[in-house]
Amino acid sequence: MKVGFIGLGRMGNVMVRRLLEAGHEVAVFNRTPEKAKPLADAGAKIVASIAEAARFGEAVYTMLSDDAAVEGVATQEAGIVKSLPKGGTHICAGTHGVGGIRRLKAAHEAAGQTLIAAPVLGRPEMVTAGQAGIVVGGKPASVERFQPLFAALGARVIVAGDMPEAATAIKLANNFVLGCAIEAIGEGMSLVRKYGVVPETFLDVMTGGLFNCGAYKAYGRIIVDESYDKVGQIATNGLKDANLALAAGELVGVPLPSGNVWRDRLVGAVGHGDSDKDWAVMALEQARASGLA
């Protein structure tokens, strides 16, 4: 298939490479042009504008940082909405708020276009390894049409339903559970450290028993090694996700009390200057609150 792609951060970059490796034609646009150059060597076509990316193929993908970024790209003059042909499809892959996705859907519907929300479950290295999940929400015919793209990006394609915001809700709920789990690991680590336990021992107890899964192993290892500079998701993006999850809950009257703890740990980490560290730095923030070095 032919597809345009806008947004070449860490996740966007690996997604484009997966699409190219699967034999798809990809035209890329990024507001920082030098980020696109390595992808040209991999076979991507570099285009000079959002409009060119939107008109290149059968759909245009976006992988952008937040609601403001994707809405700006979509609704500006010569943006996606005005450039995408009638009947065209915008596949929105970032982690966005329910309200933002609903506004995008309305703008595309008014222009005779379709929005599919297709957020990614997993860190960039999981996409590279073909182990990520892709959650898809949108009109069934459109979702079916673009299955080859979704299959190129992840090992699992989870169809959330007819509404793009259903996929958004799953992504936010997934990040909510994961964020709270990381925060809880940090609390547990601080507790055992206060009793002189070596963190590696507690990690072995967790991942060799009840919590023998990838998330506890990966984030537990980051916390034990204090390797917060090896970034999957930065703390500020984790904070964005926490706020989006809490807002989604408020929108439909669902309290998320654990989410407030998750959010506050990230606020504290940002306040201590750890904005660009991996969001597992919540554990360091917990250690500080516990009087640990």
Beta strands, then each sheet from edge to edge (+ up, - down):
strand 1: 2-6
strand 2: 25-29
strand 3: 45-46
strand 4: 59-62
strand 5: 89-92
strand 6: 114-117
strand 7: 120-121
strand 8: 133-137
strand 9: 156-161
sheet 1: 3+ 2+ 1+ 4+ 5+ 6+
sheet 2: 7+ 8- 9-
end
